[in-house]
Amino acid sequence: MNNKLKIILPVILVSSAAFIIFQIKNNSNNNQQTNTNTPKSNKLTSTDQITSNQIFQQLSVLPNRCRGCGKCVRIDPTHFEMQGRVAVVVSSQNLNSSNLKLAINNCPVQAIVLE
């Protein structure tokens, strides 16, 4: 009986934690969808449209989201390079460049943020 508890208890704890995380993420997504009257953040990800009259000041790659495919580096080596298994920002100049917009829009995991 004791050996079964050693196996079952961690499984229950992990599945409970996964359920809680999923519920929190799901609730935050629902809150974002229902609050249409709140102003949109200045953050820009690949799901947003970039217009030419916006002024951006900070470019970053979310290391916990980047999977290291290198697509951004191939599209825009002026702004990105690979360090280990993730892309990093190497330049914050010319944040309205067309190559940067293309790199943001082609990131498969939306890891590039332009604020």
Buried (B, 14 or more C-beta within 10 A) or exposed (E): EEEEEEEEEEEEEEEEEEEEEEEEEEEEEEEEEEEEEEEEEEEBBBEBEBEEEEEBEEBBBBBEBBEBBBBBBEBBBBBBBBEEEBBBBBBEEEBBBEBBBBBBBBBEEBBBBBE
